[in-house]
Amino acid sequence: MSPLVCVSVARSLRTHRELLLNWFRAKGAISAGIVEGFNNKAKSAMRKSYGFREFETIELALYHQLGNLPEPEATHRFC
């Protein structure tokens, strides 16, 4: 490993020291599975909303995907 990479890793560990130590203090009782699930849902909603031009549209898609918000009334009926 190059010295630059080692310095970068050391700096990152020093920056996040308290957060890393919190996991060890909890003795593994806390699981990050829920957060990973939300991240996966958010990524899939972002992929589905590819091509939308406005941020508000993507934001609305994320709210519906992650928050189970009701869909707005359609202006016409589908068969």
N, C-alpha and C positions, 0 to 999 in steps of 0.2 A: 504494500500500500504506500502511496506517495505521502510525503510529510504534509502536503496541503490538505489531503483528505483527512488525515488524522487530526489536524488542527480543527477542521470543520466539524468533525464528529464530536470532538471534545467541547467545542464551543456550544454545539447543539445540546449536549448532555448537561452542560453547566446552566444553560438557559432554562431547561425544563426539569431541573433537579427536583424541585418541590413536587411537581406533578408525578414524576416517576417514583419518588419516595412514598407518595400517598398510596399507590397501588400496593407496595410492600407492607405498609402499615395496616392496610385493610386485610392482609393475609389472603388475598385472592377471593374474598367474599363478594367483590363487586365484579360484575360481568359487563363487558362492552358489547354484548350481543345486540342489545336493543338499539344502541347507537349505530352499529353496523347495519342493522335492518333499515333504520331510517335513512342512512346514507344510500343504501341500495335503492330504496324507493325513490329518493330524490333524484338519483342518477337516471333511473328509468323514466321518470317524468320529464327530465331535461331532454333525454333522447327523443321522447315522443313529441316534444314541443319544438324540435329542430325546425327552423325556417320561420318561426314567428318573428315579426319585426319589432314588436314593442315589448319592453320588459314587463309591463303590467300583465300581458297575456301569459307570459311564462310564470310570473308570480301567482296568478290565479290558478294555473294548472298545478303548481306545487301545493297551493292551499287545498285544492280539491283532492289531490293524491294523498297528502299526508294528514289532512285534517278531517277527511270524510265529510266535507261540506256539501250541502244540497246543490244539485245542478239547477241552473236557472231555467225558467219555463221556455220552451221552444216557441218560436213565433208561428210555426206551422206543424201539422201532424205528418208523421211518416206512416206509410202503409205497412 
